[in-house]
Amino acid sequence: MGERIDSIEHGLEHLEAAIKNDDAYDYKRVVLDFCHAAQLLLKEILFRIDSTRLVHIAKGQYVLIFI
């Protein structure tokens, strides 16, 4: 859970910096950090639904198998 919260906190920090400095890099980091947090939340949800169908295919990548 900590990694999800870290991603959200980092995204908020970059959002504040992006607004303050009008910096494209910080806006990009906002999107990346929030997408990372959403990805981690989705993995947790899918795992709780049915972990037997969640297959690890590569580092940090999972697939949900429907059979």
Secondary structure, 3 states (H helix, E strand, C coil): CHHHHHHHHHHHHHHHHHHHHCCHHHHHHHHHHHHHHHHHHHHHHHHHHHHHHEEEEECCEEEECCC
